[in-house]
Amino acid sequence: MAAVSDLGFAPWDPAFLADPYPVYAELRARGRVHWFEPTNQWLVPHHADVSALLRDRRLGRTYQHRFSHEEFGRTAPPPEHEPFHTLNDHGMLDLEPPDHTRIRRLVSKAFTPRTVERLKPYVRGLAGELVSALVAKGGGDLLTDVAEPLPVAVIAEMLGIPEADRAPLRPWSADICGMYELKPSEDTAAKAVRASVEFSDYLRELIAARRKEPGEDLISGLIAAHDEGDRLTEQEMISTCVLLLNAGHEATVNATVNGWYALFRTPDQLERLRADHTLVPSAIEELMRYDTPLQLFERWVLDEIEIDGTTIPRGAEIAMLFGSANHDPAVFRNPSDLDLTRADNPHISFSAGIHYCIGAPLARIELAASMGALLERAPTLRLAAEPVRKPNFVIRGLEGLAVAVG
């Protein structure tokens, strides 16, 4: 078996980050599972395997509900990273049943179809305001002018974070999410720890204020559920709020800029969309597939599994390549083509199984609102400068997307 790095898999190389999809094709052609020495992970590139493993209960986002670090053959995180891990490890994304089930049940009440549907007018109104402001000045940075402020404002509104307090939310989130990259540096870890402490301290004060004066927001709802017997520790409440803020906008932001950059590079598809706005729903699904915002998702092997004759022992870590799975020709016809009319599109950009993205319906509403507003109010929107890609692999995005109107 050829070494993965020999096949071009180089998650810290700008050339690979610019376009990882040809390398994924090579990985799929060479097998169903590959050992990647630099991160001590098993890479899984095929759609069928990724989809099945996301639902396989022999894998977990954590192992600490069953094993100590020593029993699992792992080293505990450095003590100086503790604030990040305390925050991260108590969020439902990194919990397994029964804790995951308990917290998700409470949070899901805020994401029912009826609740999300009620947000549509607010989301559309805000998207319209942001796009109108972009048009009024003849263009700008689609990332900072539209892609970021829309989902951040929506999830902050849901949580009940006052508008005056929202400026640090995106920087905190960006610093915390840096820890989800492969082999983060000590500087990245230090930023994540600092952001974890500051964000937690802020939320602790906000929760205390909501206990005294409840509102109609999600934080007040979680407090009420706790008081009624659905137990949620304060740390779980804080971690849940941070997770909802981070996950509630990170994918939407990157899907927006990745998607529009793809459209600018595929003018025939962009013109097709401009001519027929009813394509917006299928366009969103296709753009999420075509340049996947979350390229990799990790799982611990809790009980030994086998993939294509390769035994993967308990204690190993599996890295499921979402970007590769979304370009698997066994599932998607001509996967390297952007086709906004693609009807059969079972992409896994929102994951699957018990950790399926709880905010997926809201993300789709936000993406549809911003795309619709841009198509209607900025029909001549064009790329003003080639963007710089972020030096990240796991969370795929751009440093900015300069656009012009008129």
ABEGO torsion letter per residue (X at the ends): XBBAAAAGBBAABAAAAABAAAAAAAAAAAEABBBBAAAGBBBBABAAAAAAAAABAABBABAAAABBAAAAGBBBBBAAAAAAAAAAAABAAABBOAAAAAAAAAAAAAABAAAAAAAAAAAAAAAAAAAAAAAAAGEEBAAAAAAAAAAAAAAAAAAGBBAAAAAAAAAAAAAAAAAABBGBBAAAAAAAAAAAAAAAAAAAAAAAAAAABBBABAAAAAAAAAAAGBBBBAAAAAAAAAAAAAAAAAAAAAAAAAAAAAAAABAAAAAAAAABAAAAAAAAAAAAAABBABABBBBBBABBBBBGGBBBBBGBBBBBBAAAAAABAAABBGAABBBAABABBBBAAAEBEAABBAAAAAAAAAAAAAAAAAAAABAABBBABBBBBBABAABBBBABBBBBBX
